[in-house]
């Protein structure tokens, strides 16, 4: 296992472990996890030599070779820069969190876990070479950013901002997914490096690239998706510093930088990116000048700088790419400390309004110096890294612009936008730290330790040293730009190039920017204000409002609350679509063998009569029983066809389903409601008959339409050679088609959770009292004795754990004795079916059903107290352990170079007892057993014990009301 794979496995584990660690240690734990990300940063930094020498480090783990699906990671110069950015900035922001948050703050452990989860996703994104794997990590950053932005969930603004960011970036992600699928199909490969090395052409590929760009632009808050980022400032300051300065918004920039070398010559590619980047830069810069919240100034400035990055990379030339990577680093190390400084000011003074801030610079000189240097780098002042990067951008845009109109446009907008940058950075510094004559000095309401400045100082030091050490950065950035063929060679990165046009442009920008900042400070209301109704944010809310209105109207039209109506629509569509296909084929078998045994006719007749009488039943109980008869008839058909496994499973499933139905109808009226009109009954009958005839016809056509031998003929050999089992059905479920079973287990888990959420009023935990298990260990002959008063609970010895809690009038001693005797036998039978199912009828599914039926027997005999005493474990835990065990067994072979769900086995020689085969898929079957058992337990606690509790509460309420009104009760519990 390579370095990248190990890292991407270790970071999620650290994210999981961070939750209990932070809960126990508090904010001090952030230091430890900061060191974790710092160690990953160092690890990647040491890979620089290998990248410079060999070009790229590739790790590939094949998953489904037939579909070209693999876990492929590639560390080249581009991904190396972004990996250092993600891990280094993350380590410093976590260090800042140690001082920013308070011990005991709500959601602190969740924040740390989600933060590390985001860092893992972001690192996986920049390292992934497989486009589908990259998309998985891409969506991971979307989900984790939603949780981070909405961290302060009690605040409506935080929830709204998180939802807005989620909707916008998810929309872009869906468009991107479609583009990636089309692009991979056109290129006949799913590796991004191979796609860029030999880009596909054609209309489909062109459309696919622009769909991918939609995802990139939405993630990086580029017009028209720019509005979500300023709203996301509702997040805590560490989130803004990491996601919106160094990580998440850079994901789109990363993708654009990747696509440029391969698709830069695509018609409209350069123009689209440069125009949208230009609009974003100017719009963000102008809006930053109108803000009074210093965090919003930095946020809109971030939008403006992202627009500049998109413009520079959008030109798609090696020279501008080189300048783009320099600008990328300069922006990260300058913008992050600005956000962190805003957080410190907010904590100290309780406000971010520049009209209320005054004298902060004098009272916090260290913070002021750090922030001034970071803002100076952001504005492009020498000798800082921002100046070197900005001058490189001007130089390369002018060089490329000699033959490229889009480069000329980019240069002009970059010039104007840089003036705005200097102006809003000057206004930010004046508003945050200046002493204003007409404003009272801001009161320091919360002292911060000096160590909180460690992270901002390190960021700012990098911005300062980066300008002086620019020649050392030059070869590494040149490696990234060299990956694009063609074009000229970029000018080397240095602090001084002499008197050049770029230097003149930089001086002009600084002069004009300072004058604009001075003018705005003197006359703050001189900038025109664009009406809110013309903003993109307002357009978003209008669009979502009308979508909500449309959804409500469609729901009112289609969701009438009538189950017969829903079924009629679904089945009618089935008849029209599938039935039309059947009629179009029109070729039925010439010879039809309807029956192979007279017994089948008898079973079919019983099933048909049961179905007819179920439809005509007047009570719900009759209908349920008759429907159960059809299920048992199907089990008999399976048995006649030599399928004991299917017959056994069908009987067990039908029994459990019948019991669940009976538990449900206890709270429903005994008689079925008013019947539909005659015309509707005939329509429903026609639909039912039509579906039955249609499915029968489809089965006949499918069997007759075979042109090759069915795969089922090879299943016995596959089961024995691949799964080391003789029971084809069981081996197919846990090995050959194990992924289907995994999906079914997930559905079972969702069903159990859904049932519990519908029934439990407050909490899912069963509140029945825990009972002693001492009586369970008593011998049978000790329970057989004469008592003086059978109705006295103190005198009565019980056959069940909760026997003393039972009403004597509702007890059945015979039933208690029988259940006590057969319960453990049923449990042993379930274990037998589980362990022998690989070679004999049975398996985890059947075994779990038998164990569940044993539990049903205990519940029906002793009630909810007996159920709680028999299994004093939460059903959700059993379901979770079962699914986790099955998933672990499924993916474990991947770590040993085998396919998922690959089976291994050993044969243990037990001497006279024979040989015991132990197959790894048996542990998968144990997971199935636990999930099925947990489902039945959850259904019993939901539809059984909880409904019992509600009935008892209703009875007590009724008796109390009768007592208050003097009315004599007329009945008891049902």
N, C-alpha and C positions, 0 to 999 in steps of 0.2 A: 504494500500500500504506500503510495507516494506522499510527498510532503503536502500537496494541496488537498488531497483526499483526507488525510489525517486531520489537517487543520479544520476543514469544513465539517468533519464529524465531531471534533473536540469543542468547537465554539457553541453549537447547539446544546451539547452536554453541559457546558459552563452556564449557558442561559437557563437550563432547567435547574441546575444546582444553585444558581444565584438566588432563587426565590426563598428557599429555607435559610440560606446563609444570611441574606439581608434581613430577614425577619428576626433572626437571632442576634446578629451583630449590629444591626442598624446601618447608618450611613458609612460607618468605618469600612464596611465590606466593599464599598465602591473602590477603595484603594487596591484591594486584592484583584478585582476584576479589571481595573485599569492596568495592572501589571500583566494580566493575561493578554489583553490586546496589545500591550507594549511588547510582550515576548513574540507575538505573531508578527508585529512590525519588524522587529529585529530579524526574525527568521526570513521574512521576505527580502529584507535589505541585503542579507547575505547571498541572495540569489542573483544579485546584480551582475556579478562576474560571469556567471554561467550564461546569462542572457546576452551580455556583451560579446561573449565568445561563440555561443551556439545559436543565438537567435531566438529560441523558444524552448520551453520545457512542456512536454505533453504527457498527460496521464489519461488513460482510457480504460474504462471498465464496461465491457459489453453486457447488455441487458437482454434485448430482443434483437438479435442480429438480422432476422428476416425483415423487420420494420426499420432497420437502421437506427435503433434506439440504443444509446450508450451514454454512460456518465463520462463525458469527455471534458477535461480541464486543460487549459492552455495558458501558460504564463509567458507572454512576450513583453516587449518594451512598454506597450500601451497598457496592458492589464497590470504590469508591474507598478507603473506610476499610480494607477488608480487604487491598487491594493495597498500601497504605502499610505496613500491619502486616507483611505477608509479606516485602516487600523491605527495609524498614528493619531489622526484627529479623534477617533473614538476613545483612545487611551487617555488623551488629555481632557476630553469632555467628561469622562467618568471620574477623573481626578477632581475636576471642578465640582462634580455632583456631591462629593464627600463633604464639601463646605456649603454648598448651595441649599441642600435639603436639611430638614430637622429630623432628629430621631423621633420615631413614632408617627411621622407624617403619613396620612392616609395613602395607601396604594404604593408605598415606597418599594416594597419587594416586587410588586408587579411591574413597576417602572423599570427596575434594573433588569429583570428577566426579559421584558419586551425590548429594551434597548439592545441587549446582547443578541437577541433574536434578529433584530433589524441589522445589526452589524454582520451577523452570519449571512443573512440573505444578500446584503449588498456585496460582500466579499465573493459569495458564490456567483453573483451576477457577472462581475467583471472577470471571473476566472473561467466561466463556462464557455466552451466552444460549441457544444451542441445547442442548437437554437431553441429546442423545446425545454431543455434543462435551464437555459438562460431565462426563458419565459416563466418557469416555475419560480425561480429566485426573484424575478421581476415582480410577480404578483405577491411574493412574500414581503418585499419592501412596501408594497401598497397596503397590505393588511397590517403590518407592524407600524407603519407610519400613521395609519388610522388610529391605532390604539395609543400611540405616543401623543398625537395631537389632541386626542380626547382624554388625556390622562386625568385632568380635573373634571371628571364626568358630572359633578354636581353643578357645574357652570354651564348654562345654556349656550353661551358663545363657543365654549370648547366643543360641545357636542355638535353644534351646527357646523363649525369649521372642519371638524374631523369628517363629518358626513359629506360635506362639499368636496373636500380633497379626495375622499374615497370614490365618489361618483365620477368626478372628472378624470382621475387617473385610471379608474377601472374602465371607463369608456375608451380611453386611449389604449389600454391594455387589450381589450377585446378586438379593436381594430388591428392592433399589432399582431395578435395571435393569428387572425385570418391572413395577414400579410406574410407571416413566417411560414404558415402551412403552404401557401401558394408558392412562395420563394423556394422553400425546400423541395417542393414537387418539381418546379421548373429546373432547379439546379441538379436534381437527382442526388442530393446529399443533404444531411442535416448539420454538417459542421460549418460554422460561420467562416472559418479560415479558408476552407475549400470553396465556399460560395464566392468569397471576395477574390480568391485567386483566379477563378474562371467564372465571372458574373454571367448569369443567364440573360438573354435578350428576349424581346417580344413584349407584346402589350400586357400579358398577364404578369410578367416579372416587373414591369414598370409600375403597374397598379399596386403590386405587392410591396414594392419599396416605399411608395407614398403612404400605404397603410401602416407600415412599420414606423415611418416618420411621425404619423399622428400620435402613436404611442410615445415616441421620444419627446415630442413637443409638449404633450400633456404632462409628462413627468417633470419636465424642466420648466414648467410654468411659462411657456412662450405663447404669445398672442395667437389665437383668441382664448387660450387656456390660462392666461396669466393671473387671473383674479383670485385663484384659490390660495396662492402662497401668502399674500398679506393677511388673509383671514386666518391662516394657520398659525399666526403669531399668538393665538390664544393658548398655544402650547407652552409648557415651561421653557425657560431660557436654554437649558442644555439641549432640548429637542431642536430649538431653532438653530442653535450653533452647529449642531451635527447634521441634521437632516437638510436644512435649508441653506447651509453655507458650504459644507464639505462632502456630503454623501448623497442623499436621495435625489436632489435636483441635478446632481452631476451624472445620474444614471442616463438621462436623456442625452446629455453632452457626450457621454461615453459612446452611446450607440451611433450618434451622428458622426463622431470622429471615426468610428469603425466603418461606417457605410461609405464615407466620402471617397476613400481610395478605390473602391470597386464600382461605385455608381455615380461618381461625380460628373461624368459626361452624359448622364441620363437627361433627356430634355426636361427642363423645368426644375431639376434638382437644385442647382446652385441658386437660381432666381428665387425659388420658394423659400429656401432657408435664409437667404440674405434679406429679402423683403420682410419676412416675419420677424427675423432677429432685429432689423432696423426699427420696425414699429414697436417692438417690445422694449428696446433700449430707450427710445425717446419717451415712450409712454411712462415707463418706470421712473426715468429721471425726472420728468415733469411732476409726476405724482409725489415723488419723494420730497420735492421742494415745497409742497403744500401741506405736509403732515406736521402735526404738533406732538404726536407721540414719537419719542425718539426710537422706539423699537420699530414703528411703522416706517420711519425714515430709512432705517437699515434694511427693512424688508423690501420696500420698493426699490431701494438701491440694488438689492440682490437680484430682483427681477430685471433691472436695467443691465446689470453685468452679465446675466445669463443670456440676454439678447445679444450682447457683444460677442460672447463666446460662440453662440450659434452662427452669427455672421462670419466670424473668423474661420470656424471649421466648415461653414457652408460654402466658402470659396473653393474648398477642396483642391488645394495645391500644397505640395510638400513644404513650401516656405511659410504659408500661413498656418499650416498645421503645427509647425515648429513654434511659431509665435503663440498659437492657441494653447499649447501645453504649458508654456511659460506663464501665460495669463491665468491658466487654470490653477497652477500652484500659488501664484501671487494672490489670487482672489481667495483661495481657501485659508491661507495663513493670515490674511488681513481681515477677512469678514468674520471669521469665527471669534477672534478676541473682541470685536465690536459687539457682537451679540452677548458675549459673556460679560462685558463691561455694562451693558444695559441691564442685565440681570442683577449685577451688584448695586447699581444705582437704584433700581427698583426696590431691592431689599432694604437698602439703607434709608431711603427717603420715603418710600411708600407711594411714589408717583413716577410716571414716565413723561409727564406733560412738560415740555420745555418752557411753557409760560409760567410754571410753578417752580422750576429748578433754578437755583441761583447760588453761587458760592461753593458748589460741590468741588470744583477744582482746587480751591484753597484748602478745603478740609480733607480731601483725599488726593494728595499730590501724586502718590505712586500710581493710583488708578488713572489719574489724568494724563500722566506722562505716557503710560502704556497705551491708552486709547488714542492719544494724539499721534503717536508713531504708527499705530495700525491704520488710522484714518489717513495719515499722510501717504502710506504705501498704497492705500485704496485709491487715493486721488492721483497717484503717480508722481510723487515728489522724490527727487534724488536725495541720497544714494540708496534708496530702498528697492526691494524686489519689484514692487508695483511700477516704479519708474522704468526699470529695465524691461519688464514685460510689455508695458504700454509703448515704449519706444520701438520694441521689436515688432509689435503689431503695426504701427505706423510704417515702419521700414518695409515690411514684407507686403503690406497692402499696396503701397506705392509701387513696389517692384512688380507685383502681379498685375496691377491696374493698367500697365502700359498696353495690355492686349485683352483686358477683360472689363466690360462695363459693370458687371456686378461687383468687382473688386473696387472700382471707382466709387460706386454707391456705398459700399461698406466703409471705405476710407472716410467719405464725407460724413456719414452718420456716426462713425466712431469718433471723429473730431468733435462734432456737436455734442454727442453723448458724453464724452470725456469732460467737456466744459460743465455739463450738468452734474457730473460726478464730483468734480472739485467743489461746485457750489453747494450741493446738498451735504457733502462731508464737512465743509466749513460751517454750514448752518447747524449740523448735528453737534459739532464740538462747541460752538457758541451756546447752543441751547442746553447742552448737558453740563458744561463746566464753567461757563462765564459767570461773573458777578454782575447782575443787572441792577441798574440804579432804581428802577421802578418796581422791583420784585424783592420781597423779603427773602433772606437766606433760607434755603431749604433745611428743615430740621432733620437731624439724623435720629431716626426712631429705632434703628436696629443696627447694632455694631457687628461688623464682620471681621473675622480673623484675617490677619495679613496673608496667611497661607492660601486664601482664596484666589490670590493674584498669581499663583504659580502657573496655572494653565494659560491665562492670557499673556503672561510675560514670555512663556516659551513660544507661543504662537508669534508674538510680536518680534521676539529675537530672531526667529526664522525669517520673518519679513525683512529685518534689518541686515542679517548676515547674507541672505539670499542675494541682495543687490551687490554686496562686496564680493561675494563668492560666485558671481554669475558664470565666470569661465569654467568653474567646476561642474555646474549644472549643464553646461552646453552639450557635452558628448552624450549624456543620458537622454536629453530631449531630442537630440539629433537622431538617436536610434529609433525613436517613435515616429518621427517624421519620415525617416528613410524607408519605412515600410510601404509608402505609396510610391509607385514607379512614376517616372516622368517628372517634368517640371524642373525648375532651377534649384540651386542650392541656397539655403537660407543663410543670412548674415550671422556670424557668430554672436553669441550672447555675451555682452560686456556692459560695464557701467559707462564707458566713454568710447564713442566712435568718432570723435572729432565734431566739427561743425557740419552737421548734415541736415537735410530737409526734415528728417524725423525729429531731430533735436529742436528745430525751429517750430515744428508743430506742437511739441510738448510744451515749449515756453509759451506759445500762443494760448494753449489750453489753460495753463496755470494762470496766466494774467486775466483772461476772460472769466475763468471760473471764480477767481478771488473777487473780481469786480461784481459779478453777479451775486455772490454770497453776501458781499457788503451791502449791495442794493436791497436785497431781500431782508436783511436784518434791519436796515433803516426803514424800509417800507414793506412790512410783511404782507399786506393785503393787496399788493399790486398785481399778483398773478391771477389770470382769469380762472374761474372755477367751472369745470364742465358739469352740467346737470347730471345728477345721479341716474336719471332714467336713461341716459345714453351710455352708461357704463356696461362693461361685459358682465360684471357681477349682477347687476339688475336684470340683464337679459337671462342669466342663468336662473334666477329665482322666478322670473316670469315663465320660463320654459318648464321648470319643475312644477310650478303651480298648475299649468294647463295639463301637464302629464298626470298629475294627481286627479284633476277633474275628469279627464278622459278615463282613467282607471276606475274611478267611482262609477261613472256611467256604464262602462262595459261590465263591471261587476254586477251592477243592478240589473243589467239586461240578461246576463248569462248565469249568475249565481243566485238562484231563487230560493235556495234552501230546501229544494225538493230532490231527494235521492232518486226517485223514479225518473224525474226529468233528466238528471245528469246521466244516469245509465242509458236512458233512451237515446240521448245525443251520442254518447260514446259508441254504443252498439250499432246505431244507424250509420255512423261514419264507417265502422268496421264492415257493415254489409255492403255499403256503396263502393268503398275502395277495393277491399279484397274480393268482394263478389264480382265487381266489374272485371278484375284481373282473371278470376276463374272462368267467367263467361268468354273472355277474350281468348283464353287458351282453348277451351271447348273440346279437349281430347281426354275422354275418360277411359279407364281400363275396359277392355272388351269382356273380360271375365271378372266377376266380383264374387269373392268368397266372404259372405256376411258372417257366417258362424262356422266354427270347427268342432263344436260340441253342443249337444242338447242343453247341457247345464247353462251355457252362455245365454240361451234364449230365456231361461227361467230368471237368471240374474238381471238381464236387460229388462224383462217385464216388470220385475219388482222395482228397479230403479226408475222406470218410466212412470209407474203408478205413484211411487213416492214423490217424484217431482211434480206430477199433476196435483196430487192432494196437498202438497206443500204450498202450491200457488193458491189453492182454494181454502186453506186452513183458516179458522176463525180466531184461534188463539196463537199467541207467539210461541208458546211451548210446543204445540203441535207442529208448527212450521219448522222449528229448530230440529225436532226429533226426526221429522220426515226428510229434511235436508241431510241429516246425518246418515240416514239409511242409504241415500244415493252414494255417499262417500264410502260406507262400508261395502256397498255393492262393487264399487270400483276396486277396492282391495281384493275382493273375491275374483274379479277379472284378472288382476295381476297374478294372483296365486295360480289360477288355471293356466296362465301362460308361462309358468315356470320362473316367476320372478319373486322369490320369497322375501328378498330385501325390500322391494318396493311395496309388497303387500303388508309386511310388518310395519314399515314406516307409515303407510297410509292409514292403517288401523290406529296406530298411536297418535298420529296427527289429528285424525277425525275425533278420537276420544277427547283429546285436550281441547280441540276447538269446540266440541259440544259442551264441555264443562264451562268454557269461557262464555259461550252464548247464554247458558243457563244463569251464570253469575250476573250477566248484564241485564237480562230481562227481569230480574227481581225488582229493579227500580223502575220498570216500565209498566204501563197498564197491561192487564192480563189479555184483553181482547184487542185485536188489530183494529185500527181506526176505520172511519167510514170508507167504504170501498169506492173506487172511481166509477164514473159513469160507464155504461155498457160499451160505448164507442171507444173509450180509453182502454177498457179491458181487452177488447179485441185487438187494439193497436199493440198493446204490450204483448199479447199472445203471439201476434204476427212477428214482432221483433224477436221474441224468444225462439220461435220455431225457425225463423230465418237464420239466426246465429247458429243454432244447432245444425241445420242442414248445411250451412256454409262451412263450418269447421269440419264436418264429416267429409264434404266434397274436397276441401283442401287437403285433408289427410290422404284421401284416395289419389288425388293428383300428385301429391308429393311422393308417395310410394311408387307410383307408376312412372314418374318422370326421371328416375335415376338413370344415368348413363354410365356410371362407374360403380364399382363395388363400394358399399358403405364402409365408413371408417370403423363402424362398430365391429366389423369382422376382425379387425386388428386389435381391438381393445383387450382381449384375454392375453395376447402376447405382450402388449405394452404394459399391462398391469403386472405381469410376472417379472418381465425383464427390467422395467423402469421403476416399478414400485414394490417389487418383492412381495406381491400379494396375490391370492387366488380369488378373492372377492372383487370382481370387476367393478361393481357399483361403488363400493367403498373406496377403492384405490382411485377411481376416476374422480371422486369428490375431494379427496385430500391430496391428490398428487397430480393426475393428468389435467384436471380442470380445477385446480386448487384456487385459482384467482376468482373463478365464479363463486366458489364457496366463501371466499373472503368478502366478496360483495354482498352475498346473502347474510353473512354474519353482521355486516354493518347495517343492513336493513332490519334485521332482528333487533339490534341495539336501538336503532331509531324508533322502531315500533314500541318497544318496551318503554322508552323514554316518553314517547307520545302518549301512551295509555296512562302512565303515571302522572304526567302533567295535566291531563284532562280530569283526573279523579281527585288527586290530593289537593287540598285547599291551600295549605300554607307551606308544608315541607314534605319531602318525599320519605322522611324517616318514619318507620313504624313506631308509634308511641305506646304499643302494648307493653306491659311490664315484663321484665325478664324473670323467668321462673327457674327454680333449682332443677338440676338434672339428676338429683339423688335417686328419685323414683325410677328413672330410666335404667339404673344399674341394679335395681332390685330383682330378685328371682321371681319367676311366675308363681311358685307354690307359696311364697310369702304373701302374695296378693289375695289368695283364696282363703278367706276366714269370715266368720259370722260377725256382724256388727249389731250393736244394740239398736241404733237408730240410723237407717239408711239415708235419711235426709240430713243428717248432721255432718257437715264437711270435715269436722275435726275427727270424727270416727271413721270416715270413709277412706279406704285405701283405693288408689286409682290405677287404672291400666295405662293412662296417658299422662303426660307431663302436666297438662292443664286441667286434669279431670276434676279437681276440687273447685274450679271456677265455673263448671258447667251447671246449668239449671237442672235439678233432678228430673223435672218433667220432660226435658229434651234429651235425656241420656239414653243410650242403647248399650247395655253391658255387652251384649253379644257382638255388636259392631266394634266396640272398643277392644274386646279380646281378639277378634279376627284381625283387626288393623295392627294391634301390637305384635301379633305373630307373623304377619306377612310383610310388615314394613321393611325390616332388615333384609328379608329374603329378596324383596324387590330391589333394594339398593345393591345387593350382591349381584343380582341378575343384570342390573344396569352396568356394573363394572365388567361383568363377563361379556356383555354385548360390546362394550367399549374396547376391551383388550383383544377380543377374538374377531372383531369385525373386519380385520384386514384379510382374513382367510375364510371367514364364515359369515352367515347373515348377521347383521348388526352394525356396529360402528358408533361413533360419537353422537350422531344425531338420534339414532334409536335409543342408545343408552341414556342420553339426557332426557328423552321423553319418558322412559320408564322411571327414572329417578324422580322426574316431575310428577308423574302419576302417583308415585308413593307419597309424595308431599301433598298432593291433592287429597288422598285418602285421609291423611292425618288432619288436614284442615276441615274436611267435611265432617269428620267425627268429633273433633275437639274445638273447632272454631279458631278465631284469630289468636287467642292466647296460645293455643297448641301450635299454631304455625310459627309464632314468634319464638316459642321455646325450642321447637325442633331445629330451626335454622336461625340462630341469633346473629346473622351476618346480613349487612345491607345488600340487597339484590344488585344495586348498581356496581358494587365492588366486584361481585362475582362476574357480572357481564364485562366489566373492564378488564379483569384479569384474563378472562377467556379470550377476548379479542386481542389483547396484547400478546398473549402466548401464541396464538395462531399467526399473528403478524410477524413475531420474532422468528418463528420456525420458517415462515415463508421467505424472509429476506436473509436469514443467516447464511445460506449457501453462497450468496454473493460475495461475502468476505473471504471465501476460500476458493474463489475462481470458478464457481459453478453457477448454473442458472438458478433463478429463484425457484423455490419449492422443489429443488432436486433432492431426491431421497438417498439416504445412506442406511446401511443395516449391518448388523452382526448377528450371527447365530450362536447362542449360548448353549453349550452342551451340558445338560443337567443330569447326565448319567442315566439311571433307570427311568427317570421321568421323561426322557426324550430331549428334543432340541427346542429352545425357545427363541424365535426370531424377534429381534428388537429393531424396529424401523423408525427413522426420525419422523416420518409422517404420523406416527402414532401420537406424538406430542401435539401435532396440529389437530388431530382428532380429539385430544383431551380439551383443547381450546374450544372446539365445537360443542363438546359435552357441557362445558361450563356455561357457554353462552345460552344453549337451549335450556339448561336447568335454571339459569338466572332469569331467563324470560318467563318461564312458568312461575317461578317464585315471585317475580315482579307483578305478573298478572294476578296471582292470588292475593298479594298484598294490596293491589290497586282495586281490582274488581271484586275481591272477596273481603279481606279484612277491613279496608278503609270504608267500603260501603256498609259493612256491618257496624262500624263505628258511627257512621252518619245516621244509620237507622236507629241505633240506640240513642243518639243525641236527639233525633226527631221525636222518639217516643217519650224521652224525659221532658222535652219541651211541651209535648201534647199533654202529658200528665200534669205538669205544673200549671199549664193554662186551665185545664179542667178543674184543678184544685182551687185556683183563684176565682173561677166563675161558678163553682159549685156544681158543675156538670159531671154526671157519672160517666166514666170512660166506657166506651162501647167495644173496645177491642184492644189488642196488643200488637206486638211486633209481628211483622209478616215472616 
